[in-house]
Amino acid sequence: MSHNLQIKEGAFFVTDAHYSHLRPVFLDFLQEIDSKKLQPTQLILMGDIFDALFYEVPYTQKINAEALTLLQKISSSIEVLYLEGNHDFNLKKVFPNIKVFPISKQPVECKYNSKKVLLAHGDFGSNLSYRVYTAIIRNSFVLRVLNLIDLLLGHKLFKKLDSYLSKKDDCKDFVGFEKFIYTRLANKYSCDYFIEGHFHQNKSFKFDQFTYINLGAFACNQRYFIVKLSQTELLEEKIFSKER
């Protein structure tokens, strides 16, 4: 879907940071953007930036409050795009100054110079059972019920979820990934680049219809990507390390 969006030279792409108080490095990254030690022209967040963030569950906003405040502040000076993932959704009211794209609006069509670029978190176009599951977990009524249960349990439900998610391995190799992507996307989209996260593979393939780029997860080794006109590739990989 076209939104007349332009990807800027020097934009930062970040995906799958899976931020929580148990995995806080993304907060350091935002602080360095806020302090101008890192200076993106645009910040493009490709989903699962938070391990758990939902508008209908205020506790998830409370435990992520410092990062949310920084993102709001950053969005007042540069354009921030946020593609919702499967860990962070229903966010329009959480981020009033940020351009938020739910799964129903993905892939998002952008332009970079004369190139057509499609962006997505990656958890779209899956099988029926997964689509039903994601529709249920994104449902506002279901989330409000879960929020009520969590309140009655003294937040034990989301604390347990937080602990479980923080222990997940974000760096596993997806055997047969190129074939999976080809079956899933080839002959379905016409563009120059198709960029997504979700799978944490940090791999790219050239198909007849487009170049596919799966971004590496920030949670795995603090990877982020910069749009560089001078490079033969669209994106230049960087590893974030906080300045001391």
MDAnalysis code that builds the backbone (N, CA, C; Angstrom):
import MDAnalysis as mda
import numpy as np

u = mda.Universe.empty(732, n_residues=244, atom_resindex=np.repeat(np.arange(244), 3), trajectory=True)
u.add_TopologyAttr("name", ["N", "CA", "C"] * 244)
u.add_TopologyAttr("resid", np.arange(1, 245))
u.add_TopologyAttr("resname", ["MET", "SER", "HIS", "ASN", "LEU", "GLN", "ILE", "LYS", "GLU", "GLY", "ALA", "PHE", "PHE", "VAL", "THR", "ASP", "ALA", "HIS", "TYR", "SER", "HIS", "LEU", "ARG", "PRO", "VAL", "PHE", "LEU", "ASP", "PHE", "LEU", "GLN", "GLU", "ILE", "ASP", "SER", "LYS", "LYS", "LEU", "GLN", "PRO", "THR", "GLN", "LEU", "ILE", "LEU", "MET", "GLY", "ASP", "ILE", "PHE", "ASP", "ALA", "LEU", "PHE", "TYR", "GLU", "VAL", "PRO", "TYR", "THR", "GLN", "LYS", "ILE", "ASN", "ALA", "GLU", "ALA", "LEU", "THR", "LEU", "LEU", "GLN", "LYS", "ILE", "SER", "SER", "SER", "ILE", "GLU", "VAL", "LEU", "TYR", "LEU", "GLU", "GLY", "ASN", "HIS", "ASP", "PHE", "ASN", "LEU", "LYS", "LYS", "VAL", "PHE", "PRO", "ASN", "ILE", "LYS", "VAL", "PHE", "PRO", "ILE", "SER", "LYS", "GLN", "PRO", "VAL", "GLU", "CYS", "LYS", "TYR", "ASN", "SER", "LYS", "LYS", "VAL", "LEU", "LEU", "ALA", "HIS", "GLY", "ASP", "PHE", "GLY", "SER", "ASN", "LEU", "SER", "TYR", "ARG", "VAL", "TYR", "THR", "ALA", "ILE", "ILE", "ARG", "ASN", "SER", "PHE", "VAL", "LEU", "ARG", "VAL", "LEU", "ASN", "LEU", "ILE", "ASP", "LEU", "LEU", "LEU", "GLY", "HIS", "LYS", "LEU", "PHE", "LYS", "LYS", "LEU", "ASP", "SER", "TYR", "LEU", "SER", "LYS", "LYS", "ASP", "ASP", "CYS", "LYS", "ASP", "PHE", "VAL", "GLY", "PHE", "GLU", "LYS", "PHE", "ILE", "TYR", "THR", "ARG", "LEU", "ALA", "ASN", "LYS", "TYR", "SER", "CYS", "ASP", "TYR", "PHE", "ILE", "GLU", "GLY", "HIS", "PHE", "HIS", "GLN", "ASN", "LYS", "SER", "PHE", "LYS", "PHE", "ASP", "GLN", "PHE", "THR", "TYR", "ILE", "ASN", "LEU", "GLY", "ALA", "PHE", "ALA", "CYS", "ASN", "GLN", "ARG", "TYR", "PHE", "ILE", "VAL", "LYS", "LEU", "SER", "GLN", "THR", "GLU", "LEU", "LEU", "GLU", "GLU", "LYS", "ILE", "PHE", "SER", "LYS", "GLU", "ARG"])
u.atoms.positions = np.array([
    [0.853, -1.200, 0.000],
    [0.000, 0.000, 0.000],
    [0.886, 1.245, 0.000],
    [0.607, 2.176, -0.881],
    [1.419, 3.379, -0.993],
    [1.001, 4.432, 0.023],
    [1.995, 5.056, 0.642],
    [1.740, 6.131, 1.599],
    [2.546, 7.380, 1.237],
    [3.076, 7.433, -0.013],
    [3.913, 8.544, -0.460],
    [5.083, 8.777, 0.500],
    [5.671, 7.700, 0.953],
    [6.786, 7.775, 1.891],
    [8.111, 7.719, 1.148],
    [9.026, 8.544, 1.580],
    [10.362, 8.576, 1.006],
    [11.366, 8.088, 2.044],
    [12.168, 7.105, 1.678],
    [13.267, 6.681, 2.537],
    [14.427, 7.622, 2.298],
    [14.983, 8.150, 3.366],
    [16.010, 9.172, 3.246],
    [17.421, 8.589, 3.314],
    [18.330, 9.214, 2.583],
    [19.740, 8.903, 2.736],
    [20.131, 9.119, 4.197],
    [20.785, 8.124, 4.790],
    [21.178, 8.240, 6.192],
    [20.135, 7.756, 7.174],
    [19.030, 7.198, 6.670],
    [18.012, 6.629, 7.561],
    [18.573, 5.406, 8.281],
    [18.124, 5.192, 9.509],
    [18.477, 4.001, 10.279],
    [17.312, 3.023, 10.230],
    [17.621, 1.760, 9.929],
    [16.657, 0.673, 10.051],
    [17.005, -0.158, 11.282],
    [15.997, -0.426, 12.105],
    [16.172, -1.287, 13.280],
    [14.998, -2.251, 13.341],
    [15.286, -3.513, 13.611],
    [14.213, -4.477, 13.770],
    [14.519, -5.425, 14.913],
    [13.475, -5.955, 15.518],
    [13.568, -7.039, 16.495],
    [14.577, -6.750, 17.607],
    [14.433, -5.591, 18.216],
    [15.258, -5.266, 19.384],
    [14.787, -6.046, 20.610],
    [13.502, -6.391, 20.637],
    [12.919, -7.139, 21.765],
    [13.323, -6.512, 23.095],
    [13.148, -5.207, 23.150],
    [13.556, -4.452, 24.338],
    [12.695, -4.796, 25.550],
    [13.351, -4.937, 26.685],
    [12.687, -5.020, 27.991],
    [13.723, -4.613, 29.033],
    [13.291, -4.484, 30.279],
    [14.252, -4.122, 31.328],
    [15.294, -5.226, 31.517],
    [14.994, -6.431, 31.012],
    [15.956, -7.525, 31.085],
    [16.920, -7.517, 29.894],
    [16.561, -6.771, 28.851],
    [17.438, -6.612, 27.668],
    [17.431, -5.136, 27.290],
    [18.226, -4.327, 27.984],
    [18.071, -2.871, 27.920],
    [18.921, -2.144, 26.880],
    [19.670, -2.853, 26.042],
    [20.648, -2.169, 25.184],
    [19.985, -1.199, 24.213],
    [18.780, -1.511, 23.765],
    [18.107, -0.607, 22.836],
    [17.891, 0.770, 23.462],
    [17.724, 0.824, 24.771],
    [17.582, 2.111, 25.450],
    [18.856, 2.938, 25.292],
    [20.016, 2.300, 25.406],
    [21.289, 2.993, 25.182],
    [21.360, 3.550, 23.765],
    [20.875, 2.770, 22.803],
    [20.853, 3.188, 21.400],
    [20.002, 4.444, 21.230],
    [18.816, 4.447, 21.826],
    [17.948, 5.624, 21.745],
    [18.575, 6.830, 22.438],
    [19.251, 6.615, 23.539],
    [19.891, 7.714, 24.253],
    [20.982, 8.358, 23.406],
    [21.687, 7.547, 22.615],
    [22.741, 8.098, 21.765],
    [22.156, 8.850, 20.562],
    [20.990, 8.448, 20.104],
    [20.302, 9.238, 19.088],
    [19.823, 10.551, 19.686],
    [19.252, 10.479, 20.868],
    [18.742, 11.678, 21.533],
    [19.861, 12.679, 21.826],
    [21.034, 12.182, 22.170],
    [22.167, 13.060, 22.494],
    [22.938, 13.510, 21.253],
    [22.521, 13.023, 20.070],
    [23.129, 13.364, 18.775],
    [24.483, 12.694, 18.550],
    [24.845, 11.724, 19.392],
    [26.055, 10.944, 19.106],
    [25.826, 10.077, 17.874],
    [24.597, 9.629, 17.698],
    [24.156, 8.999, 16.455],
    [23.137, 9.936, 15.824],
    [23.254, 10.152, 14.508],
    [22.413, 11.158, 13.873],
    [21.712, 10.613, 12.617],
    [20.720, 9.768, 12.806],
    [19.945, 9.327, 11.645],
    [19.121, 10.470, 11.066],
    [18.903, 10.439, 9.767],
    [18.003, 11.408, 9.132],
    [16.552, 10.992, 9.301],
    [16.353, 9.721, 9.625],
    [15.027, 9.124, 9.715],
    [15.217, 7.812, 10.482],
    [14.242, 7.436, 11.283],
    [14.339, 6.190, 12.049],
    [13.186, 5.284, 11.635],
    [13.542, 4.111, 11.093],
    [12.537, 3.173, 10.603],
    [12.603, 1.921, 11.465],
    [11.569, 1.732, 12.270],
    [11.492, 0.624, 13.218],
    [10.607, -0.455, 12.609],
    [11.177, -1.647, 12.459],
    [10.547, -2.684, 11.647],
    [9.811, -3.746, 12.460],
    [9.446, -3.430, 13.683],
    [8.616, -4.332, 14.460],
    [9.368, -5.152, 15.485],
    [8.635, -5.625, 16.488],
    [9.199, -6.343, 17.637],
    [10.332, -5.547, 18.274],
    [10.152, -4.250, 18.299],
    [11.120, -3.378, 18.967],
    [11.040, -3.607, 20.475],
    [9.843, -3.881, 20.955],
    [9.619, -4.200, 22.366],
    [9.207, -5.661, 22.479],
    [9.597, -6.292, 23.572],
    [9.192, -7.677, 23.779],
    [7.703, -7.772, 24.044],
    [7.132, -6.754, 24.667],
    [5.692, -6.729, 24.906],
    [5.255, -5.281, 25.062],
    [4.433, -4.811, 24.100],
    [3.918, -3.448, 24.166],
    [2.570, -3.405, 23.455],
    [1.507, -3.118, 24.231],
    [0.156, -3.078, 23.698],
    [-0.579, -1.911, 24.349],
    [-1.302, -1.157, 23.571],
    [-2.023, 0.003, 24.112],
    [-3.006, -0.400, 25.206],
    [-3.685, -1.515, 25.017],
    [-4.746, -1.917, 25.950],
    [-4.211, -2.447, 27.284],
    [-2.903, -2.614, 27.381],
    [-2.302, -3.135, 28.616],
    [-1.350, -2.069, 29.166],
    [-1.836, -1.156, 29.999],
    [-1.010, -0.055, 30.496],
    [0.283, -0.499, 31.183],
    [0.276, -1.682, 31.776],
    [1.493, -2.166, 32.442],
    [2.647, -2.290, 31.457],
    [2.357, -2.695, 30.200],
    [3.430, -2.822, 29.213],
    [4.007, -1.462, 28.843],
    [3.206, -0.415, 28.965],
    [3.718, 0.936, 28.736],
    [4.523, 1.432, 29.936],
    [4.071, 1.063, 31.117],
    [4.766, 1.477, 32.337],
    [6.177, 0.911, 32.396],
    [6.341, -0.383, 32.106],
    [7.659, -1.003, 32.224],
    [8.596, -0.574, 31.099],
    [8.028, -0.007, 30.024],
    [8.840, 0.476, 28.902],
    [8.878, 1.999, 28.834],
    [8.488, 2.658, 29.902],
    [8.223, 4.103, 29.869],
    [9.426, 4.923, 29.417],
    [10.614, 4.573, 29.871],
    [11.785, 5.382, 29.528],
    [12.054, 5.345, 28.023],
    [11.964, 4.167, 27.436],
    [12.174, 4.044, 25.986],
    [11.058, 4.729, 25.200],
    [9.824, 4.632, 25.678],
    [8.705, 5.288, 25.002],
    [8.876, 6.802, 25.008],
    [9.303, 7.338, 26.139],
    [9.527, 8.787, 26.244],
    [10.610, 9.244, 25.275],
    [11.683, 8.479, 25.179],
    [12.772, 8.839, 24.260],
    [12.312, 8.783, 22.805],
    [11.551, 7.772, 22.451],
    [11.054, 7.677, 21.080],
    [10.153, 8.851, 20.728],
    [9.304, 9.234, 21.663],
    [8.450, 10.398, 21.431],
    [9.293, 11.655, 21.237],
    [10.319, 11.812, 22.045],
    [11.188, 12.981, 21.939],
    [11.933, 12.992, 20.604],
    [12.468, 11.850, 20.222],
    [13.193, 11.740, 18.952],
    [12.273, 12.062, 17.778],
    [11.013, 11.619, 17.872],
    [10.074, 11.830, 16.767],
    [9.692, 13.290, 16.578],
    [10.029, 14.133, 17.538],
    [9.756, 15.568, 17.383],
    [10.813, 16.254, 16.518],
    [11.938, 15.574, 16.290],
    [13.009, 16.196, 15.504],
    [13.298, 15.466, 14.194],
    [13.014, 14.161, 14.129],
    [13.182, 13.423, 12.874],
    [11.948, 12.552, 12.648],
    [11.733, 12.159, 11.402],
    [10.602, 11.286, 11.087],
    [10.878, 9.880, 11.604],
    [9.903, 9.327, 12.297],
    [9.991, 7.949, 12.790],
    [8.832, 7.150, 12.203],
    [9.151, 6.045, 11.558],
    [8.153, 5.098, 11.064],
    [8.210, 3.857, 11.936],
    [7.055, 3.337, 12.303],
    [7.002, 2.169, 13.171],
    [6.059, 1.144, 12.547],
    [6.635, 0.042, 12.051],
    [5.839, -1.060, 11.533],
    [5.587, -2.030, 12.683],
    [4.325, -2.201, 13.036],
    [4.022, -3.070, 14.165],
    [4.442, -4.506, 13.880],
    [4.877, -5.191, 14.936],
    [5.267, -6.590, 14.828],
    [4.278, -7.502, 15.521],
    [4.730, -8.674, 15.898],
    [3.863, -9.611, 16.613],
    [4.080, -9.552, 18.125],
    [4.987, -8.670, 18.580],
    [5.178, -8.421, 20.011],
    [4.743, -7.015, 20.409],
    [4.523, -6.152, 19.434],
    [4.165, -4.750, 19.721],
    [3.134, -4.278, 18.699],
    [1.928, -4.006, 19.174],
    [0.851, -3.652, 18.243],
    [-0.233, -2.847, 18.951],
    [-1.167, -2.325, 18.139],
    [-2.201, -1.383, 18.610],
    [-1.540, -0.156, 19.240],
    [-0.622, 0.449, 18.488],
    [0.282, 1.464, 19.059],
    [-0.017, 2.904, 18.637],
    [-1.021, 3.132, 17.824],
    [-1.258, 4.498, 17.342],
    [-1.455, 5.490, 18.487],
    [-2.141, 5.081, 19.541],
    [-2.372, 5.974, 20.671],
    [-1.178, 6.028, 21.623],
    [-0.297, 5.058, 21.502],
    [0.935, 5.080, 22.305],
    [1.924, 6.082, 21.722],
    [1.954, 6.186, 20.390],
    [2.910, 7.047, 19.687],
    [2.170, 8.049, 18.801],
    [1.616, 9.103, 19.360],
    [0.829, 10.052, 18.557],
    [1.631, 10.803, 17.506],
    [2.944, 10.921, 17.668],
    [3.760, 11.676, 16.704],
    [4.518, 10.791, 15.731],
    [4.307, 9.493, 15.825],
    [5.028, 8.533, 14.996],
    [4.070, 7.924, 13.973],
    [4.558, 7.686, 12.759],
    [3.747, 7.042, 11.730],
    [3.753, 5.535, 11.990],
    [2.619, 5.026, 12.456],
    [2.494, 3.626, 12.856],
    [1.726, 2.852, 11.789],
    [2.241, 1.666, 11.424],
    [1.624, 0.846, 10.389],
    [1.302, -0.537, 10.954],
    [0.020, -0.846, 11.155],
    [-0.355, -2.180, 11.636],
    [-0.137, -3.224, 10.553],
    [-0.270, -4.474, 10.920],
    [-0.028, -5.562, 9.970],
    [-0.955, -5.467, 8.765],
    [-2.164, -4.929, 8.967],
    [-3.128, -4.815, 7.862],
    [-2.675, -3.834, 6.794],
    [-1.720, -2.953, 7.108],
    [-1.197, -1.970, 6.159],
    [0.168, -2.375, 5.599],
    [0.624, -3.560, 5.928],
    [1.928, -4.025, 5.467],
    [1.766, -5.054, 4.358],
    [2.680, -5.098, 3.386],
    [3.890, -4.274, 3.299],
    [3.574, -2.813, 2.962],
    [4.432, -1.945, 3.461],
    [4.309, -0.507, 3.262],
    [5.164, -0.117, 2.062],
    [4.571, 0.577, 1.121],
    [5.304, 0.997, -0.076],
    [6.011, 2.332, 0.163],
    [7.290, 2.372, -0.143],
    [8.106, 3.586, -0.020],
    [8.898, 3.786, -1.304],
    [9.494, 4.944, -1.418],
    [10.408, 5.231, -2.512],
    [11.776, 5.590, -1.953],
    [12.811, 5.121, -2.639],
    [14.166, 5.580, -2.354],
    [14.787, 5.965, -3.680],
    [14.946, 7.275, -3.908],
    [15.310, 7.788, -5.229],
    [14.264, 7.267, -6.223],
    [14.675, 6.543, -7.238],
    [13.706, 6.043, -8.212],
    [13.277, 4.608, -7.916],
    [13.728, 4.065, -6.799],
    [13.467, 2.670, -6.465],
    [12.191, 2.513, -5.634],
    [11.450, 1.475, -5.938],
    [10.279, 1.124, -5.146],
    [10.699, 0.115, -4.088],
    [10.388, 0.431, -2.822],
    [10.790, -0.400, -1.696],
    [9.552, -0.787, -0.897],
    [9.401, -2.070, -0.620],
    [8.329, -2.553, 0.235],
    [8.906, -2.944, 1.592],
    [8.243, -2.497, 2.654],
    [8.694, -2.762, 4.024],
    [7.620, -3.548, 4.771],
    [8.061, -4.508, 5.571],
    [7.133, -5.264, 6.405],
    [7.879, -5.806, 7.612],
    [7.132, -6.024, 8.697],
    [7.772, -6.725, 9.812],
    [8.090, -8.153, 9.398],
    [7.112, -8.837, 8.821],
    [7.374, -10.187, 8.323],
    [6.326, -11.219, 8.704],
    [5.462, -10.923, 9.677],
    [4.487, -11.926, 10.095],
    [3.146, -11.723, 9.400],
    [3.187, -11.571, 8.091],
    [1.964, -11.457, 7.299],
    [1.975, -12.569, 6.249],
    [0.810, -12.840, 5.690],
    [0.743, -13.847, 4.632],
    [1.056, -15.252, 5.100],
    [0.874, -15.508, 6.407],
    [1.162, -16.830, 6.947],
    [-0.034, -17.757, 6.757],
    [0.063, -18.975, 7.292],
    [-1.043, -19.921, 7.128],
    [-2.258, -19.491, 7.949],
    [-3.366, -20.145, 7.714],
    [-4.632, -19.734, 8.316],
    [-4.589, -19.766, 9.836],
    [-4.008, -20.800, 10.409],
    [-3.985, -20.916, 11.870],
    [-3.210, -19.771, 12.502],
    [-2.100, -19.362, 11.864],
    [-1.325, -18.248, 12.424],
    [-2.090, -16.938, 12.256],
    [-2.780, -16.769, 11.136],
    [-3.560, -15.553, 10.924],
    [-4.689, -15.438, 11.948],
    [-5.322, -16.565, 12.261],
    [-6.372, -16.561, 13.285],
    [-5.773, -16.204, 14.640],
    [-4.637, -16.817, 14.953],
    [-3.960, -16.541, 16.228],
    [-3.602, -15.064, 16.366],
    [-3.006, -14.482, 15.316],
    [-2.595, -13.081, 15.403],
    [-3.797, -12.143, 15.462],
    [-4.890, -12.518, 14.796],
    [-6.107, -11.703, 14.874],
    [-6.654, -11.701, 16.299],
    [-6.575, -12.838, 16.965],
    [-7.067, -12.936, 18.340],
    [-6.198, -12.121, 19.289],
    [-4.873, -12.271, 19.187],
    [-4.013, -11.583, 20.157],
    [-3.977, -10.072, 19.927],
    [-4.324, -9.622, 18.722],
    [-4.363, -8.188, 18.451],
    [-5.730, -7.571, 18.754],
    [-6.688, -8.387, 19.106],
    [-8.040, -7.909, 19.360],
    [-8.094, -7.095, 20.651],
    [-8.654, -5.897, 20.585],
    [-8.679, -5.004, 21.740],
    [-9.429, -5.610, 22.922],
    [-10.550, -6.284, 22.646],
    [-11.324, -6.878, 23.737],
    [-10.515, -7.962, 24.441],
    [-9.867, -8.823, 23.669],
    [-9.044, -9.889, 24.261],
    [-7.932, -9.298, 25.116],
    [-7.285, -8.262, 24.621],
    [-6.201, -7.633, 25.375],
    [-6.710, -6.986, 26.655],
    [-7.893, -6.400, 26.598],
    [-8.450, -5.776, 27.811],
    [-8.790, -6.850, 28.860],
    [-9.260, -7.997, 28.397],
    [-9.516, -9.106, 29.321],
    [-8.202, -9.586, 29.943],
    [-7.173, -9.738, 29.124],
    [-5.869, -10.146, 29.646],
    [-5.325, -9.116, 30.629],
    [-5.553, -7.848, 30.321],
    [-5.109, -6.789, 31.227],
    [-5.804, -6.902, 32.585],
    [-7.107, -7.188, 32.570],
    [-7.859, -7.341, 33.813],
    [-7.339, -8.531, 34.623],
    [-7.105, -9.642, 33.929],
    [-6.571, -10.829, 34.613],
    [-5.203, -10.518, 35.223],
    [-4.374, -9.813, 34.445],
    [-3.040, -9.454, 34.924],
    [-3.118, -8.545, 36.154],
    [-4.033, -7.595, 36.157],
    [-4.216, -6.713, 37.308],
    [-4.620, -7.507, 38.548],
    [-5.552, -8.442, 38.361],
    [-6.015, -9.254, 39.483],
    [-4.910, -10.151, 40.039],
    [-3.956, -10.506, 39.182],
    [-2.839, -11.361, 39.601],
    [-1.621, -10.554, 40.042],
    [-1.767, -9.239, 40.145],
    [-0.629, -8.408, 40.551],
    [0.483, -8.387, 39.523],
    [0.091, -8.439, 38.244],
    [1.004, -8.407, 37.090],
    [1.865, -9.663, 36.960],
    [1.472, -10.734, 37.622],
    [2.249, -11.974, 37.508],
    [2.223, -12.531, 36.093],
    [1.100, -12.341, 35.392],
    [0.971, -12.865, 34.029],
    [2.020, -12.265, 33.107],
    [2.119, -10.918, 33.085],
    [3.055, -10.274, 32.166],
    [4.493, -10.330, 32.668],
    [4.676, -10.443, 33.963],
    [6.037, -10.636, 34.488],
    [6.580, -11.999, 34.057],
    [5.723, -13.003, 34.090],
    [6.142, -14.329, 33.639],
    [6.421, -14.324, 32.138],
    [5.562, -13.641, 31.365],
    [5.779, -13.521, 29.925],
    [7.098, -12.802, 29.646],
    [7.366, -11.742, 30.379],
    [8.600, -10.973, 30.231],
    [9.817, -11.848, 30.466],
    [9.771, -12.639, 31.524],
    [10.889, -13.521, 31.857],
    [11.087, -14.589, 30.781],
    [9.972, -15.147, 30.290],
    [10.061, -16.180, 29.254],
    [10.649, -15.624, 27.958],
    [10.158, -14.466, 27.516],
    [10.611, -13.892, 26.249],
    [12.073, -13.488, 26.293],
    [12.552, -13.048, 27.457],
    [13.942, -12.593, 27.572],
    [14.941, -13.733, 27.405],
    [14.478, -14.965, 27.541],
    [15.378, -16.125, 27.457],
    [15.370, -16.779, 26.083],
    [14.555, -16.270, 25.168],
    [14.469, -16.865, 23.836],
    [15.766, -16.629, 23.054],
    [16.115, -17.596, 22.222],
    [17.292, -17.482, 21.362],
    [16.905, -16.712, 20.103],
    [17.465, -15.512, 19.948],
    [17.116, -14.662, 18.804],
    [18.048, -14.858, 17.612],
    [18.970, -15.792, 17.694],
    [20.016, -15.883, 16.668],
    [20.056, -17.247, 15.976],
    [18.953, -17.964, 15.978],
    [18.948, -19.292, 15.369],
    [18.947, -19.201, 13.846],
    [19.628, -20.130, 13.217],
    [19.661, -20.192, 11.756],
    [18.397, -20.882, 11.247],
    [17.799, -20.292, 10.215],
    [16.579, -20.822, 9.592],
    [17.022, -21.646, 8.381],
    [17.057, -22.957, 8.532],
    [17.481, -23.847, 7.454],
    [16.443, -23.808, 6.335],
    [16.911, -23.626, 5.102],
    [16.007, -23.544, 3.960],
    [15.308, -22.198, 3.826],
    [15.938, -21.156, 4.369],
    [15.293, -19.844, 4.424],
    [15.035, -19.265, 3.035],
    [15.990, -19.370, 2.118],
    [15.809, -18.789, 0.782],
    [14.619, -19.432, 0.067],
    [14.494, -20.738, 0.146],
    [13.371, -21.430, -0.493],
    [12.052, -20.997, 0.147],
    [12.043, -20.856, 1.467],
    [10.848, -20.417, 2.182],
    [10.400, -19.034, 1.719],
    [11.355, -18.116, 1.591],
    [11.034, -16.751, 1.167],
    [10.562, -16.736, -0.279],
    [11.229, -17.503, -1.127],
    [10.830, -17.541, -2.538],
    [9.385, -18.035, -2.669],
    [9.050, -19.099, -1.964],
    [7.687, -19.642, -2.016],
    [6.679, -18.641, -1.475],
    [7.081, -17.923, -0.442],
    [6.174, -17.004, 0.234],
    [5.939, -15.714, -0.541],
    [6.969, -15.181, -1.218],
    [6.881, -13.834, -1.781],
    [7.034, -13.737, -3.292],
    [7.803, -14.615, -3.892],
    [8.088, -14.483, -5.328],
    [6.799, -14.567, -6.135],
    [6.744, -13.758, -7.198],
    [5.591, -13.675, -8.105],
    [4.352, -13.059, -7.455],
    [4.516, -12.508, -6.248],
    [3.397, -11.859, -5.567],
    [3.575, -10.352, -5.456],
    [4.811, -9.876, -5.582],
    [5.089, -8.457, -5.410],
    [6.039, -7.979, -6.497],
    [5.812, -6.747, -6.934],
    [6.681, -6.116, -7.915],
    [7.316, -4.880, -7.285],
    [8.620, -4.917, -7.112],
    [9.338, -3.800, -6.489],
    [10.820, -3.975, -6.760],
    [11.618, -3.028, -6.295],
    [13.063, -3.159, -6.425],
    [13.676, -3.843, -5.200],
    [13.135, -3.504, -4.017],
    [13.615, -4.103, -2.772],
    [12.427, -4.489, -1.903],
    [12.541, -5.626, -1.265],
    [11.564, -6.042, -0.259],
    [12.354, -6.269, 1.032],
    [12.048, -5.450, 2.046],
    [12.819, -5.479, 3.296],
    [11.892, -5.855, 4.444],
    [12.322, -6.814, 5.268],
    [11.538, -7.164, 6.443],
    [12.429, -7.684, 7.570],
    [11.823, -7.846, 8.723],
    [12.513, -8.376, 9.897],
    [11.928, -9.724, 10.256],
    [11.583, -9.913, 11.525],
    [10.835, -11.052, 12.051],
    [11.634, -12.348, 12.109],
    [12.383, -12.663, 11.039],
    [13.051, -13.961, 10.973],
    [14.476, -13.943, 11.519],
    [15.028, -12.749, 11.746],
    [16.333, -12.588, 12.427],
    [17.505, -13.212, 11.649],
    [17.432, -13.261, 10.322],
    [18.437, -14.028, 9.573],
    [19.597, -13.204, 9.026],
    [19.424, -11.907, 8.820],
    [20.489, -11.063, 8.280],
    [21.026, -11.611, 6.947],
    [20.104, -11.858, 6.021],
    [20.467, -12.427, 4.725],
    [19.717, -11.684, 3.624],
    [20.284, -11.708, 2.421],
    [19.604, -11.110, 1.274],
    [19.729, -12.035, 0.071],
    [18.729, -11.978, -0.797],
    [18.689, -12.802, -2.002],
    [18.186, -11.955, -3.161],
    [18.675, -12.227, -4.348],
    [18.194, -11.557, -5.552],
    [17.260, -12.496, -6.297],
    [15.997, -12.119, -6.357],
    [15.013, -12.839, -7.149],
    [14.756, -12.057, -8.433],
    [14.032, -12.645, -9.371],
    [13.742, -11.954, -10.625],
    [12.955, -10.666, -10.385],
    [12.047, -10.684, -9.407],
    [11.148, -9.552, -9.207],
    [11.741, -8.467, -8.309],
    [12.653, -8.818, -7.426],
    [13.194, -7.847, -6.469],
    [14.380, -8.446, -5.722],
    [15.085, -7.573, -5.026],
    [16.097, -8.015, -4.065],
    [15.433, -8.104, -2.700],
    [15.536, -9.255, -2.085],
    [14.945, -9.469, -0.767],
    [16.015, -9.273, 0.305],
    [15.676, -8.515, 1.351],
    [16.595, -8.279, 2.464],
    [15.884, -8.621, 3.765],
    [16.446, -9.590, 4.489],
    [15.960, -9.861, 5.842],
    [16.971, -9.281, 6.823],
    [16.530, -8.310, 7.594],
    [17.422, -7.599, 8.498],
    [17.772, -8.447, 9.716],
    [19.015, -8.348, 10.147],
    [19.429, -9.003, 11.373],
    [18.791, -8.342, 12.582],
    [18.520, -9.144, 13.597],
    [17.861, -8.639, 14.799],
    [18.824, -7.820, 15.655],
    [18.375, -6.644, 16.085],
    [19.149, -5.839, 17.037],
    [19.389, -6.640, 18.312],
    [18.421, -7.452, 18.720],
    [18.552, -8.230, 19.953],
    [19.661, -9.268, 19.867],
    [20.004, -9.687, 18.652],
    [21.008, -10.743, 18.503],
    [22.409, -10.224, 18.789],
    [22.813, -9.166, 18.087],
    [24.137, -8.591, 18.368],
    [24.178, -7.088, 18.120],
    [23.034, -6.438, 18.361],
    [22.916, -4.988, 18.263],
    [23.169, -4.470, 16.851],
    [22.723, -5.220, 15.852],
    [22.809, -4.766, 14.465],
    [21.766, -3.686, 14.186],
    [22.180, -2.690, 13.421],
    [21.243, -1.771, 12.786],
    [21.800, -1.452, 11.412],
    [21.042, -0.766, 10.574],
    [21.398, -0.610, 9.171],
    [21.170, 0.827, 8.730],
    [22.101, 1.345, 7.930],
    [22.043, 2.726, 7.470],
    [21.903, 2.749, 5.951],
    [20.996, 3.562, 5.461],
    [20.824, 3.733, 4.017],
    [21.984, 4.573, 3.501],
    [22.749, 4.002, 2.562],
    [23.953, 4.663, 2.044],
    [23.914, 4.690, 0.522],
    [23.819, 5.871, -0.037],
    [23.758, 6.016, -1.488],
    [25.036, 5.549, -2.159],
    [26.184, 5.728, -1.506],
    [27.468, 5.431, -2.123],
    [27.786, 3.936, -2.161],
    [27.016, 3.133, -1.437],
    [27.279, 1.704, -1.373],
    [26.633, 0.975, -2.552],
    [27.237, -0.151, -2.942],
    [26.624, -0.975, -3.984],
    [25.350, -1.634, -3.458],
    [25.281, -1.883, -2.164],
    [24.071, -2.396, -1.536],
    [23.268, -1.230, -0.972],
    [21.975, -1.454, -0.773],
    [21.103, -0.398, -0.270],
    [21.429, -0.038, 1.181],
    [21.760, -1.047, 1.995],
    [21.939, -0.848, 3.423],
    [23.338, -1.245, 3.872],
    [23.883, -0.452, 4.771],
    [25.178, -0.757, 5.373],
    [24.954, -1.210, 6.812],
    [25.467, -2.382, 7.137],
    [25.288, -2.922, 8.482],
    [26.231, -2.267, 9.476],
    [25.690, -1.963, 10.656],
    [26.487, -1.427, 11.753],
    [26.201, -2.248, 13.005],
    [27.168, -2.275, 13.910],
    [26.973, -2.910, 15.202],
    [27.034, -1.803, 16.262],
    [25.975, -1.692, 17.036],
    [25.931, -0.639, 18.043],
    [26.782, -0.998, 19.259],
    [27.601, -0.057, 19.666],
    [28.379, -0.192, 20.887],
    [28.354, 1.161, 21.588],
    [27.864, 1.186, 22.796],
    [27.707, 2.461, 23.504],
    [29.062, 3.092, 23.761],
    [29.142, 4.396, 23.443],
    [30.372, 5.135, 23.723],
    [30.535, 5.323, 25.225],
    [31.745, 5.111, 25.667],
    [32.039, 5.264, 27.102],
    [32.745, 6.586, 27.368],
])
